[in-house]
Amino acid sequence: MAHNPHAPQGQDPSQDPAGSTQMFRAFVDEESAAPGARRSAAPQQASSGSRVGLIVGVVVGIVVVAAAVWLAMA
């Protein structure tokens, strides 16, 4: 197995050195403790926003593929 010089050496593997697990748990606890109107409105905006992004992405992908085929035929 290759040696990784960037890997932490001599630390407890169960300890999260960046503390990201603790920050995530605090975020989840904060969100679950404060239900409100903001949470009910957010999924609708996120859903429509991601739907528009998906449609735009598909259209751009089709245009790129069509341009590549057109260039290959020329």
N, CA and C atoms as an extended XYZ file, in Angstrom:
222
Properties=species:S:1:pos:R:3:atomname:S:1:resname:S:1:resid:I:1 pbc="F F F"
N         0.847       -1.177        0.000 N   MET     1
C         0.000        0.000        0.000 CA  MET     1
C         0.891        1.238        0.000 C   MET     1
N         0.550        2.214       -0.805 N   ALA     2
C         1.357        3.421       -0.936 CA  ALA     2
C         1.194        4.316        0.289 C   ALA     2
N         2.246        5.013        0.606 N   HIS     3
C         2.225        5.951        1.729 CA  HIS     3
C         1.640        7.280        1.271 C   HIS     3
N         0.674        7.791        2.005 N   ASN     4
C         0.060        9.075        1.692 CA  ASN     4
C         0.625       10.119        2.649 C   ASN     4
N         1.468       11.042        2.172 N   PRO     5
C         2.058       12.025        3.082 CA  PRO     5
C         1.048       13.044        3.604 C   PRO     5
N        -0.112       13.155        2.965 N   HIS     6
C        -1.116       14.130        3.405 CA  HIS     6
C        -2.079       13.552        4.437 C   HIS     6
N        -2.052       12.257        4.618 N   ALA     7
C        -2.934       11.622        5.593 CA  ALA     7
C        -2.454       11.955        7.000 C   ALA     7
N        -3.386       12.170        7.923 N   PRO     8
C        -2.977       12.459        9.302 CA  PRO     8
C        -2.288       11.244        9.911 C   PRO     8
N        -1.193       11.482       10.595 N   GLN     9
C        -0.406       10.405       11.185 CA  GLN     9
C        -0.522       10.472       12.704 C   GLN     9
N        -0.744        9.330       13.315 N   GLY    10
C        -0.733        9.242       14.769 CA  GLY    10
C        -1.950        9.826       15.446 C   GLY    10
N        -3.042       10.007       14.742 N   GLN    11
C        -4.256       10.534       15.371 CA  GLN    11
C        -5.265        9.410       15.550 C   GLN    11
N        -6.199        9.632       16.424 N   ASP    12
C        -7.275        8.685       16.643 CA  ASP    12
C        -8.182        8.699       15.415 C   ASP    12
N        -8.371        7.571       14.718 N   PRO    13
C        -9.182        7.579       13.491 CA  PRO    13
C       -10.656        7.883       13.732 C   PRO    13
N       -11.140        7.706       14.948 N   SER    14
C       -12.545        8.002       15.222 CA  SER    14
C       -12.786        9.490       15.459 C   SER    14
N       -11.733       10.261       15.647 N   GLN    15
C       -11.861       11.697       15.886 CA  GLN    15
C       -11.932       12.434       14.547 C   GLN    15
N       -12.848       13.376       14.437 N   ASP    16
C       -12.996       14.181       13.229 CA  ASP    16
C       -12.150       15.435       13.391 C   ASP    16
N       -10.975       15.534       12.733 N   PRO    17
C       -10.088       16.677       12.976 CA  PRO    17
C       -10.666       18.003       12.524 C   PRO    17
N       -11.537       17.997       11.514 N   ALA    18
C       -12.106       19.252       11.038 CA  ALA    18
C       -13.349       19.643       11.833 C   ALA    18
N       -13.926       18.715       12.559 N   GLY    19
C       -15.129       19.020       13.313 CA  GLY    19
C       -16.372       19.099       12.445 C   GLY    19
N       -16.305       18.600       11.219 N   SER    20
C       -17.451       18.729       10.315 CA  SER    20
C       -18.637       17.901       10.785 C   SER    20
N       -18.380       16.785       11.423 N   THR    21
C       -19.482       15.967       11.916 CA  THR    21
C       -20.241       16.720       13.002 C   THR    21
N       -19.510       17.356       13.897 N   GLN    22
C       -20.159       18.115       14.958 CA  GLN    22
C       -20.938       19.295       14.378 C   GLN    22
N       -20.377       19.958       13.364 N   MET    23
C       -21.079       21.087       12.753 CA  MET    23
C       -22.346       20.614       12.041 C   MET    23
N       -22.266       19.462       11.372 N   PHE    24
C       -23.442       18.929       10.692 CA  PHE    24
C       -24.533       18.582       11.691 C   PHE    24
N       -24.161       17.937       12.776 N   ARG    25
C       -25.157       17.581       13.796 CA  ARG    25
C       -25.800       18.831       14.399 C   ARG    25
N       -25.002       19.865       14.623 N   ALA    26
C       -25.557       21.112       15.149 CA  ALA    26
C       -26.525       21.736       14.150 C   ALA    26
N       -26.198       21.680       12.867 N   PHE    27
C       -27.079       22.213       11.831 CA  PHE    27
C       -28.393       21.444       11.792 C   PHE    27
N       -28.325       20.123       11.836 N   VAL    28
C       -29.539       19.307       11.792 CA  VAL    28
C       -30.391       19.566       13.022 C   VAL    28
N       -29.756       19.642       14.184 N   ASP    29
C       -30.512       19.907       15.413 CA  ASP    29
C       -31.172       21.280       15.361 C   ASP    29
N       -30.470       22.268       14.808 N   GLU    30
C       -31.022       23.621       14.717 CA  GLU    30
C       -32.224       23.653       13.782 C   GLU    30
N       -32.130       22.982       12.644 N   GLU    31
C       -33.223       22.970       11.675 CA  GLU    31
C       -34.435       22.211       12.207 C   GLU    31
N       -34.220       21.117       12.927 N   SER    32
C       -35.349       20.338       13.426 CA  SER    32
C       -36.009       21.018       14.623 C   SER    32
N       -35.272       21.874       15.329 N   ALA    33
C       -35.825       22.546       16.501 CA  ALA    33
C       -36.627       23.793       16.137 C   ALA    33
N       -36.454       24.338       14.925 N   ALA    34
C       -37.116       25.581       14.554 CA  ALA    34
C       -38.001       25.401       13.320 C   ALA    34
N       -39.115       24.671       13.449 N   PRO    35
C       -40.011       24.563       12.287 CA  PRO    35
C       -40.734       25.884       12.061 C   PRO    35
N       -40.949       26.248       10.806 N   GLY    36
C       -41.613       27.509       10.525 CA  GLY    36
C       -42.118       27.567        9.106 C   GLY    36
N       -42.659       28.711        8.732 N   ALA    37
C       -43.189       28.903        7.389 CA  ALA    37
C       -42.076       28.875        6.355 C   ALA    37
N       -40.888       29.261        6.772 N   ARG    38
C       -39.750       29.280        5.853 CA  ARG    38
C       -39.466       27.879        5.333 C   ARG    38
N       -39.601       26.865        6.170 N   ARG    39
C       -39.319       25.502        5.744 CA  ARG    39
C       -40.369       24.991        4.772 C   ARG    39
N       -41.629       25.400        4.919 N   SER    40
C       -42.663       24.903        4.012 CA  SER    40
C       -42.579       25.569        2.646 C   SER    40
N       -42.071       26.793        2.584 N   ALA    41
C       -41.964       27.486        1.299 CA  ALA    41
C       -40.691       27.104        0.551 C   ALA    41
N       -39.651       26.714        1.255 N   ALA    42
C       -38.370       26.423        0.619 CA  ALA    42
C       -38.416       25.235       -0.345 C   ALA    42
N       -39.069       24.115       -0.033 N   PRO    43
C       -39.045       23.008       -0.979 CA  PRO    43
C       -39.687       23.342       -2.325 C   PRO    43
N       -40.704       24.195       -2.343 N   GLN    44
C       -41.328       24.555       -3.607 CA  GLN    44
C       -40.356       25.352       -4.470 C   GLN    44
N       -39.642       26.297       -3.883 N   GLN    45
C       -38.688       27.092       -4.641 CA  GLN    45
C       -37.522       26.227       -5.098 C   GLN    45
N       -37.025       25.372       -4.240 N   ALA    46
C       -35.902       24.521       -4.603 CA  ALA    46
C       -36.315       23.543       -5.703 C   ALA    46
N       -37.527       23.031       -5.616 N   SER    47
C       -37.990       22.078       -6.614 CA  SER    47
C       -38.133       22.742       -7.975 C   SER    47
N       -38.745       23.924       -8.016 N   SER    48
C       -38.914       24.603       -9.301 CA  SER    48
C       -37.573       25.092       -9.829 C   SER    48
N       -36.684       25.527       -8.948 N   GLY    49
C       -35.369       25.975       -9.379 CA  GLY    49
C       -34.549       24.840       -9.948 C   GLY    49
N       -34.588       23.685       -9.300 N   SER    50
C       -33.824       22.555       -9.809 CA  SER    50
C       -34.452       22.018      -11.091 C   SER    50
N       -35.755       22.141      -11.227 N   ARG    51
C       -36.421       21.686      -12.451 CA  ARG    51
C       -36.018       22.558      -13.627 C   ARG    51
N       -35.960       23.868      -13.411 N   VAL    52
C       -35.536       24.781      -14.473 CA  VAL    52
C       -34.078       24.513      -14.841 C   VAL    52
N       -33.238       24.310      -13.850 N   GLY    53
C       -31.842       24.001      -14.111 CA  GLY    53
C       -31.673       22.704      -14.882 C   GLY    53
N       -32.484       21.714      -14.558 N   LEU    54
C       -32.427       20.441      -15.272 CA  LEU    54
C       -32.842       20.619      -16.724 C   LEU    54
N       -33.887       21.366      -16.968 N   ILE    55
C       -34.358       21.603      -18.338 CA  ILE    55
C       -33.301       22.356      -19.137 C   ILE    55
N       -32.733       23.392      -18.540 N   VAL    56
C       -31.684       24.163      -19.221 CA  VAL    56
C       -30.483       23.272      -19.515 C   VAL    56
N       -30.108       22.434      -18.582 N   GLY    57
C       -28.983       21.531      -18.779 CA  GLY    57
C       -29.229       20.539      -19.917 C   GLY    57
N       -30.450       20.003      -19.993 N   VAL    58
C       -30.782       19.067      -21.067 CA  VAL    58
C       -30.751       19.774      -22.416 C   VAL    58
N       -31.308       20.977      -22.481 N   VAL    59
C       -31.314       21.727      -23.740 CA  VAL    59
C       -29.885       22.042      -24.177 C   VAL    59
N       -29.048       22.480      -23.259 N   VAL    60
C       -27.653       22.775      -23.592 CA  VAL    60
C       -26.942       21.508      -24.062 C   VAL    60
N       -27.206       20.394      -23.399 N   GLY    61
C       -26.602       19.131      -23.811 CA  GLY    61
C       -27.011       18.730      -25.219 C   GLY    61
N       -28.283       18.899      -25.549 N   ILE    62
C       -28.762       18.570      -26.886 CA  ILE    62
C       -28.111       19.477      -27.930 C   ILE    62
N       -27.988       20.752      -27.610 N   VAL    63
C       -27.357       21.693      -28.546 CA  VAL    63
C       -25.893       21.319      -28.770 C   VAL    63
N       -25.185       20.951      -27.713 N   VAL    64
C       -23.774       20.573      -27.849 CA  VAL    64
C       -23.631       19.311      -28.700 C   VAL    64
N       -24.478       18.309      -28.448 N   VAL    65
C       -24.415       17.084      -29.235 CA  VAL    65
C       -24.759       17.373      -30.693 C   VAL    65
N       -25.783       18.187      -30.942 N   ALA    66
C       -26.162       18.535      -32.313 CA  ALA    66
C       -25.029       19.282      -33.013 C   ALA    66
N       -24.349       20.173      -32.320 N   ALA    67
C       -23.226       20.916      -32.910 CA  ALA    67
C       -22.071       19.965      -33.229 C   ALA    67
N       -21.813       19.002      -32.350 N   ALA    68
C       -20.739       18.045      -32.605 CA  ALA    68
C       -21.059       17.172      -33.806 C   ALA    68
N       -22.319       16.743      -33.939 N   VAL    69
C       -22.716       15.936      -35.094 CA  VAL    69
C       -22.621       16.777      -36.360 C   VAL    69
N       -23.040       18.026      -36.302 N   TRP    70
C       -23.010       18.909      -37.473 CA  TRP    70
C       -21.550       19.133      -37.925 C   TRP    70
N       -20.651       19.333      -36.953 N   LEU    71
C       -19.247       19.513      -37.295 CA  LEU    71
C       -18.636       18.221      -37.858 C   LEU    71
N       -19.063       17.077      -37.343 N   ALA    72
C       -18.542       15.815      -37.839 CA  ALA    72
C       -18.999       15.534      -39.263 C   ALA    72
N       -20.195       16.003      -39.621 N   MET    73
C       -20.738       15.776      -40.957 CA  MET    73
C       -20.153       16.758      -41.984 C   MET    73
N       -19.682       17.908      -41.494 N   ALA    74
C       -19.193       18.942      -42.422 CA  ALA    74
C       -17.824       18.636      -42.947 C   ALA    74
